[in-house]
Amino acid sequence: MPDLTPAAELARRNRMRFPNESEAYRRARQALLAEEIELRRHLERVAEQRRALPPGGEVTGDYRFEGETGPVGFEGLFGDKQTLVVYSYMFGPQRSRPCPMCTSLLSAWDGEARDMEQRIALAVVARSPIDRLVAFKRERGWRHLKLYADLDGAYSRDYFGIDADGGDGDQAAFNVFTRRDGAIRHFWSGEMGFESADPGQDPRGAPDLMPLWTVLDCTPEGRGTDWYPRLDYPG
């Protein structure tokens, strides 16, 4: 990254002022602005480091899925793209209803899916039968997400969509794959979990994939601890 103007100097260039704000508010806000600039820069450094990863492991499993239009192999999930993002949805056959947190995330992604798919392929994989997945897709009003049933659970086992201890519980997983030079490889996965969580915080990755948290982090109430996204709302 080229030499950058110090964040504090960039913050001093800010001319935004709001009606009736106090000097104390402005001082604190300018200090926060410098930190926000540093955060933006750190996120970009991390993204550059991620993009520079050496080739990951080759995908050799015979993974089989059922989509809304029929059976498909792993390579078929790519369509005409070179990069594939797969989200493992916590909606296995042992669940009566899907995970509300996963559902909240995917509801946001449904509105972005067509934009994402200008550059990448996006697939949502779960272990429930495809008819069950499609029924919930209609209930939730999703229009653009592509849902796939993992027919034998092999993909979910290999790429951490099932409890790592060998149990039958679902785990949310976010994996990125590439198709380059005739080979399909794993590129990156979210690897933060309970082991890497900070005290007093739910396990979460960075950057956070949920727009919900990005918005709430900008409010005085923050994320809170006494509520949870719901699968349905009145009206």
ABEGO torsion letter per residue (X at the ends): XBBBBBAAAAAAABABBBBGBBAAAAAAAAAAAAAAAAAAAAAAAAAAAAAABBBBBBBABBBBBBBAAEBBBAAAAAEABABBBBBBBBBBAABABBBAAAAAAAAAAAAAAAAAAAABBBBBBBABBAAAAAAAAAAAGBAABBBBBBAAGAAAAAAGABBAAGBABBBBBBBBBBBBGGBBBBABBBABBAAABBBGBBBBBOBBABAAAAAAAABAAEAEAABBBBABBBX
